[in-house]
Structures are given as structure tokens and as C-alpha cells.
């Protein structure tokens, strides 16, 4: 994943991203994503760099599985995840959503305030 080169997302932009995840309506994110987005679905390692429309559609299908996203995950859990196999998909500055009831997590990764990566995993897979 590229290192950020621009300012991080504003609180208003982060609120938009949280609303996108909570509603699974990815349309508002389309104008905030780069043309090619790295979309990774843990376990399958699908799909890599793909056109943003493909990434948003595939990611949107996954995040629609739940509506109880928590955007303030336990810092100890995040620290643990950052030592494991999928650590590159939970970098500092990413927006992380966790659904304990459904057993999923997702992250939105930025280069500055532009979405460059989307990740979706089961909580079990985050322990690899």
C-alpha cells in the first residue's frame, strides 16, 4: 500500500465513509476513491488492484452483510492485528469497522484523503 502523501481525511469525509459502511451504499465513495483501488477479500486474496467501480461493488456486497459496525475497535485488538498476516490492511490512519455480532471487519485505506484500498475479513482470519 502506498504511504500517504496528502492530508488525511477530514472528520466530515470520515463520517461519509462510516455512513457508506453502515448503509452499504458505496455510491458516495466513488468520487473519493482513486481510479484503481486495491480490494482484498481475506482468505481468497481476491482481487488486488481493480477499477474502483469493481472494488466498490464487491466490497459493498460484503459490508451489506451487517449493519452493526463499530468504528472504535479496541486499540489492543488493532495492535494485535498489526502484528499478524493481514497487518498491511489495518495501517495507522485507516478507517476500521468491526461487526462483533456477524464476525467481520473491514478497513478503508487512504493515500491522504483518497481511498486507495478496501479490505474485508472475518474476525477469525484476522488472527492468522
C-alpha positions in Angstrom: 0.0 0.0 0.0 1.3 3.5 -0.8 2.3 5.8 2.0 0.1 8.8 2.5 1.4 11.9 0.7 -1.5 14.3 1.3 -3.6 15.4 4.3 -5.6 12.7 6.0 -9.4 12.6 5.5 -11.3 15.3 7.4 -13.8 14.3 10.0 -16.6 15.1 7.5 -15.1 12.7 5.0 -14.6 10.0 7.7 -18.3 10.4 8.6 -19.2 9.9 4.9 -17.1 6.7 4.9 -18.8 5.5 8.1 -22.2 6.1 6.6 -21.1 4.2 3.4 -20.2 1.2 5.5 -23.2 1.4 7.7 -25.6 1.7 4.8 -23.6 -0.4 2.3 -24.4 2.3 -0.2 -20.9 2.8 -1.8 -22.0 5.4 -4.3 -20.9 8.4 -2.2 -17.4 6.9 -2.0 -17.0 6.8 -5.8 -15.8 10.4 -6.1 -13.4 9.9 -3.1 -11.6 6.8 -4.5 -8.7 6.6 -6.9 -9.3 5.0 -10.3 -7.7 1.8 -9.3 -8.4 0.5 -5.8 -6.7 -2.4 -4.1 -9.6 -4.7 -2.9 -8.6 -7.6 -0.8 -11.0 -10.3 0.5 -9.2 -12.2 3.2 -8.8 -15.9 2.8 -9.2 -15.8 -1.0 -6.8 -12.9 -1.5 -9.2 -11.8 -4.2 -8.8 -9.3 -6.0 -5.9 -6.9 -5.9 -5.8 -3.7 -7.9 -9.1 -3.3 -9.8 -11.1 -0.4 -11.2 -12.8 1.5 -8.4 -16.3 0.6 -9.6 -15.5 -3.1 -9.3 -13.8 -2.7 -5.9 -16.8 -0.7 -4.5 -19.3 -3.2 -5.9 -17.5 -6.2 -4.5 -16.8 -4.6 -1.2 -20.3 -3.3 -0.9 -21.7 -6.8 -1.2 -19.6 -7.9 1.7 -20.3 -4.9 4.0 -24.0 -5.3 3.4 -23.9 -8.5 5.5 -24.2 -6.5 8.7 -25.4 -3.1 9.9 -23.9 -3.0 13.4 -20.5 -1.6 12.6 -18.3 -0.3 15.4 -15.8 2.3 14.3 -14.0 2.4 17.6 -12.4 -1.0 17.8 -10.4 -1.9 20.9 -6.9 -0.5 20.5 -5.4 -3.7 21.9 -7.1 -5.7 19.2 -5.8 -3.3 16.5 -2.3 -3.6 17.9 -2.6 -7.4 17.8 -3.9 -7.4 14.2 -0.9 -5.1 13.2 1.5 -7.9 14.2 -0.3 -10.6 12.1 -0.5 -11.7 8.5 -3.0 -9.0 7.4 -1.2 -6.2 9.2 -0.8 -4.2 5.9 -4.6 -3.8 5.7 -5.0 -2.2 9.1 -2.4 0.5 9.0 -2.4 3.6 11.2 -4.8 6.1 9.7 -7.1 3.6 8.2 -10.8 3.6 9.0 -11.6 0.3 10.7 -15.1 -1.1 11.2 -15.8 -4.2 13.3 -19.1 -6.2 13.5 -18.7 -8.5 16.5 -22.2 -9.9 16.0 -21.5 -11.0 12.5 -17.8 -11.7 12.9 -16.5 -9.4 10.2 -14.1 -6.4 10.0 -13.4 -4.0 7.2 -10.9 -1.3 6.6 -10.7 1.7 4.3 -7.1 2.7 3.4 -6.1 6.1 2.3 -3.4 7.9 0.5 -4.0 11.3 2.0 -7.8 11.7 1.7 -8.2 9.5 -1.3 -9.4 5.9 -0.9 -6.7 3.5 -2.3 -7.6 0.2 -0.5 -10.6 -1.7 0.7 -10.2 -4.8 2.9 -12.8 -7.3 4.2 -12.2 -10.2 6.6 -13.7 -12.5 9.1 -12.6 -11.8 12.7 -11.2 -15.3 12.8 -9.0 -14.7 9.8 -7.5 -11.6 11.5 -5.9 -14.0 14.0 -3.7 -15.7 11.3 
